[in-house]
Amino acid sequence: MSGHRHLSRVLFTAAVLVAVAYSQDTVGNLASSEVTTTSLKLTWDPPVQSATSISYFIIISPSRTTGGGSLETVSTTEATITGLSPGTEYTFSVKVSFDNVLSDNEETLTVSTLSDTVPLPPSSLTTSGVTSNSVTVQFSPPSSGQYDNYELTTTPSGGTESAPVTIAKEATTYTVSGLTTDTEYTVSLYAVSGTGAQTERSDPITTTATPVSFLLTVTTVTTNFLVVEWDEPAGTYDSVVLTYAPESDQSTPTDANSIGANQAFASGLTSGTAYMLRLYTVAGGVRSEVVNQVEYTAPAKPLTDAAPTITANTVTVTWSEPDGSRDHYKVTYSPANGLTDARGQPGDRCDHLYI
């Protein structure tokens, strides 16, 4: 009896293993590479299921119009598909043939070939975030038509255009770095179709940007206001703006009050608090942040309403916590006769506290 139970368990286990193995009859990790206007490469992992002979059927939809039809057959785990149309989305379905028996399952992948038409240009190119050596540009995609990515170049005033930088098709912003301070640049952006010798570029859209650098100095610090000065910015601009906000909440910055050329003050502040100062130029309605600096206001004075408690050799002083933040307190003292020996002299009484 026990022998029959053992045999049944063995047969049941074998049946489960066979079912699992023969369900894995599709390829894995189907991917594309080397995409051009008329061709691409497909690669995949072989199926888990084994057989004496394995081949792969690749069904192409839509069918190729330049020859080759809708079917490719290979015996390796890669295939180069040619005869495709530019700027067209294709679906590739890979089926496996085991000993000339075609599996019902398949793996699919959708890929678009590169376009060979001249694309329309992008639009709405603007700049922001200008620093002493970088600028961030924002833009909108072409209004219609095929394109594969963008290319951006910069040209310094009186200089030559840089090598193009490729920007992904999905992007709407890009930061250009490595620029020279106080130099006006023309930024050009192209929509691009194709690659290599097949590349087609749109007409460019352009804007100008001047990396500006100047020094921000806080000259006066009190418990409730700061006075800020800066060097005259280089380059062309319409105005300079200083804003301030608590570092912990910068959602609603306040414009500082101008008190003369290259000088302003921030008022109504809280003692012992960190504030973010932002200084930027404005040109043609475009704001360029050039300085971000954190500055603390002075801490408030402690309140010492209670008289100190004095003994023959000690003084105890108490105070109330002031408004705002502070890191620590400092207590200094000196003897009544003006001597600075902290141990005092015989007969001296320490009755002057400086807090």
C-alpha positions in Angstrom: 0.0 0.0 0.0 2.7 2.4 0.9 4.5 1.5 -2.3 1.5 2.6 -4.4 1.3 5.9 -2.6 5.0 6.5 -3.3 4.6 5.7 -7.0 1.6 8.1 -7.3 3.6 10.9 -5.8 6.5 10.4 -8.3 4.2 10.3 -11.3 2.3 13.5 -10.2 5.6 15.4 -9.7 6.9 14.4 -13.1 3.6 15.6 -14.7 3.9 19.0 -13.1 7.5 19.4 -14.2 6.7 18.6 -17.8 3.8 21.1 -17.8 6.0 23.9 -16.5 8.8 23.2 -19.0 6.6 23.1 -22.1 4.8 26.4 -21.2 8.1 28.3 -21.6 8.1 28.2 -25.4 8.6 31.9 -26.2 11.7 34.1 -26.5 12.7 36.5 -23.8 14.0 40.1 -23.6 13.0 41.0 -27.2 14.8 44.3 -28.0 15.8 46.6 -30.9 19.0 48.5 -31.7 20.8 50.1 -34.6 17.6 51.8 -35.8 17.9 53.7 -39.1 15.4 55.1 -41.5 15.0 51.7 -43.3 16.4 49.0 -41.0 16.9 47.9 -37.5 18.3 45.0 -35.5 16.2 42.7 -33.2 17.8 40.5 -30.5 16.2 38.1 -27.9 17.0 35.3 -25.5 16.2 31.7 -26.6 13.2 29.9 -25.0 13.6 27.6 -22.1 12.1 24.7 -24.0 14.6 22.7 -25.9 14.3 20.7 -29.2 16.5 19.1 -31.8 15.8 22.0 -34.2 14.7 25.5 -33.3 14.0 28.4 -35.7 12.3 31.8 -35.3 9.6 33.4 -37.3 9.4 37.2 -37.3 6.0 38.6 -38.4 6.3 42.3 -39.4 3.2 44.6 -39.3 2.6 46.6 -41.4 4.1 44.6 -44.2 7.2 46.0 -45.9 6.4 47.9 -49.1 9.9 47.9 -50.5 10.4 44.1 -50.7 10.7 41.3 -48.2 7.0 41.1 -47.2 5.8 40.5 -43.7 7.9 37.5 -42.6 11.5 36.8 -41.7 12.9 33.4 -40.7 16.2 32.9 -38.8 17.9 30.2 -36.8 19.9 32.5 -34.5 18.7 34.8 -31.7 19.1 38.0 -33.7 17.9 39.4 -37.0 18.5 42.5 -39.1 15.3 43.7 -40.6 15.7 45.7 -43.8 13.4 47.2 -46.4 11.4 49.3 -43.9 9.8 52.6 -44.6 11.2 55.8 -42.9 9.2 57.4 -40.1 6.9 54.3 -39.7 5.8 52.4 -36.6 6.2 48.6 -36.9 5.1 45.8 -34.6 7.4 42.7 -34.6 6.1 39.4 -33.3 8.6 36.6 -32.8 7.3 32.9 -32.7 9.4 29.8 -32.1 9.4 26.6 -34.2 10.3 23.5 -32.3 11.2 20.6 -34.7 9.0 22.3 -37.3 6.1 22.7 -34.9 5.2 26.4 -34.5 4.4 27.6 -31.0 1.1 29.3 -30.4 2.8 31.9 -28.1 4.7 34.9 -29.3 6.7 37.9 -28.0 6.0 41.4 -29.6 7.8 44.7 -29.8 6.8 48.0 -31.4 9.6 50.2 -32.9 9.5 53.3 -35.1 12.1 53.8 -37.8 13.8 57.2 -38.1 12.3 59.8 -40.4 14.0 61.0 -43.6 11.9 64.2 -44.0 13.0 67.6 -43.0 11.1 68.2 -39.7 9.4 71.4 -38.6 11.4 73.5 -36.1 10.6 73.5 -32.4 9.0 76.6 -30.9 8.9 78.9 -27.8 12.6 78.8 -27.0 13.3 80.7 -23.8 16.0 80.9 -21.2 16.1 80.9 -17.4 18.4 79.9 -14.5 21.3 81.9 -16.0 24.4 81.6 -13.8 28.0 82.6 -14.3 28.7 79.6 -16.6 25.4 78.0 -17.5 21.9 78.7 -18.9 18.7 76.6 -18.9 16.5 76.6 -22.0 12.9 75.6 -22.3 11.1 74.8 -25.6 8.0 73.3 -27.2 8.0 70.4 -29.8 7.3 71.0 -33.5 3.6 71.6 -34.1 3.3 68.5 -36.4 5.3 66.0 -38.4 8.0 63.4 -37.7 11.2 64.0 -35.8 13.6 61.8 -33.7 15.4 64.2 -31.3 16.8 67.7 -31.0 20.3 69.2 -31.4 21.4 72.3 -29.6 24.4 74.6 -30.3 25.8 77.7 -28.7 27.7 80.5 -30.4 29.6 83.1 -28.4 29.6 86.7 -29.6 32.3 86.9 -32.3 33.1 83.2 -32.0 32.3 79.9 -33.8 29.3 77.6 -33.3 29.8 74.7 -30.9 29.5 71.1 -31.8 25.8 70.0 -31.5 24.5 68.4 -28.3 21.8 65.7 -28.8 18.7 66.1 -26.7 16.0 63.4 -26.3 12.8 63.7 -28.2 10.7 63.7 -25.0 12.7 66.7 -23.4 11.3 70.2 -23.1 14.2 71.7 -21.1 18.0 71.5 -21.2 20.8 73.1 -19.2 23.9 74.2 -21.1 27.1 74.4 -19.0 30.7 75.3 -19.5 29.9 78.9 -20.8 32.1 81.9 -20.2 31.0 84.7 -17.8 29.9 88.0 -19.2 29.8 86.7 -22.8 26.6 86.8 -24.9 25.7 83.5 -26.5 23.3 82.7 -29.3 21.5 79.4 -28.5 20.2 77.5 -31.5 17.8 74.5 -31.3 17.0 72.2 -34.2 14.5 69.3 -34.6 16.3 66.3 -36.2 15.3 63.3 -38.2 17.5 60.3 -39.1 21.1 59.7 -38.1 24.5 59.8 -39.6 24.5 60.6 -43.3 20.7 60.4 -43.3 20.3 63.2 -40.8 17.8 66.0 -41.7 17.6 69.1 -39.5 14.9 71.7 -39.2 15.5 75.4 -39.5 16.8 76.6 -36.1 15.1 78.7 -33.5 17.4 81.0 -31.5 17.6 83.1 -28.4 20.4 84.9 -26.6 21.8 84.5 -23.1 24.6 86.2 -21.2 26.1 84.3 -18.1 26.4 87.1 -15.5 28.5 87.0 -12.3 28.5 89.5 -9.5 29.3 89.6 -5.8 26.5 89.7 -3.2 27.5 91.2 0.2 25.5 91.6 3.3 26.8 94.8 5.0 24.4 95.1 8.0 22.8 92.4 10.0 20.2 93.1 12.8 17.4 91.2 14.4 14.8 92.3 11.9 16.5 93.6 8.7 19.5 93.1 6.4 21.3 95.5 4.1 22.7 94.0 0.9 25.1 95.4 -1.7 26.4 94.0 -4.9 28.8 94.8 -7.7 27.5 96.3 -11.0 26.4 93.3 -13.2 28.1 93.0 -16.5 26.2 92.5 -19.8 22.9 94.0 -20.9 19.8 93.9 -18.6 16.7 96.0 -17.8 16.8 95.7 -14.0 18.3 93.9 -11.0 15.9 92.4 -8.4 16.6 91.2 -4.8 14.1 88.9 -3.1 14.1 87.3 0.3 12.2 84.5 2.0 12.7 82.2 5.1 14.9 79.3 4.0 12.3 76.9 5.5 9.5 78.3 3.2 10.5 80.0 0.0 7.1 79.8 -1.7 6.3 83.5 -1.4 9.5 85.6 -1.7 9.4 89.3 -1.0 11.1 92.0 -3.1 13.7 94.0 -1.1 13.5 97.8 -1.0 16.0 99.6 -3.1 18.1 102.3 -1.2 20.3 103.3 -4.0 22.4 101.9 -6.9 23.2 98.3 -6.2 21.9 98.4 -2.7 18.7 97.2 -1.0 17.4 96.2 2.4 15.1 93.3 3.6 12.9 94.3 6.5 10.3 92.8 8.8 12.4 89.7 9.5 12.4 87.4 12.4 15.5 87.3 14.7 17.8 84.3 14.6 16.3 83.0 11.3 17.9 81.9 8.1 16.7 83.7 5.0 17.3 82.8 1.3 18.4 85.9 -0.7 18.0 85.7 -4.5 19.6 88.3 -6.7 18.9 88.2 -10.4 18.8 90.4 -13.5 15.8 90.9 -15.8 16.2 91.4 -19.6 13.3 91.5 -22.0 11.0 90.1 -19.4 13.2 87.0 -18.8 14.4 86.5 -15.3 17.9 85.1 -14.7 18.8 83.9 -11.2 22.5 84.5 -10.6 22.9 84.5 -6.8 21.4 82.3 -4.1 22.7 83.0 -0.7 21.6 82.1 2.9 22.0 84.7 5.6 20.9 84.7 9.3 19.4 87.6 11.1 21.0 88.4 14.5 19.5 86.6 17.5 17.3 88.7 19.9 18.7 89.8 23.3 17.8 87.6 26.3 15.4 89.1 28.8 16.9 89.5 32.3 14.0 90.8 34.5 15.1 88.9 37.6 18.0 90.3 39.7 21.0 88.0 39.9 21.5 85.8 43.0 24.9 86.7 44.5 26.9 84.8 47.2 30.5 85.3 48.4 31.9 83.5 45.4 29.1 82.8 42.9 26.6 84.8 40.8 23.5 83.1 39.4 21.6 84.9 36.6 18.4 83.8 35.0 16.7 85.0 31.8 13.7 84.4 29.6 14.1 82.9 26.1 14.0 85.6 23.4 12.0 85.4 20.2 13.5 83.6 17.2 16.2 81.0 17.0 19.6 80.9 18.6 22.5 78.3 18.8 23.6 79.0 22.4 24.1 81.7 25.1 27.2 83.4 26.3 27.7 85.0 29.7 30.7 87.3 30.4 31.7 89.1 33.6 34.4 91.2 35.1 35.3 92.3 38.7 34.2 95.7 40.0 37.7 97.1 40.1 38.2 96.4 36.5 40.7 93.6 36.8 40.3 90.9 34.2 41.5 88.0 36.3 38.5 85.6 36.2 39.3 84.3 39.7 38.9 87.7 41.3 41.0 89.3 44.1 40.6 89.0 47.8 37.7 91.3 48.9 36.5 91.8 45.3 32.8 91.3 44.7 31.7 90.2 41.2 28.6 92.5 40.6 28.8 93.4 36.9 27.2 90.9 34.4 27.3 91.4 30.7 24.9 89.2 28.8 
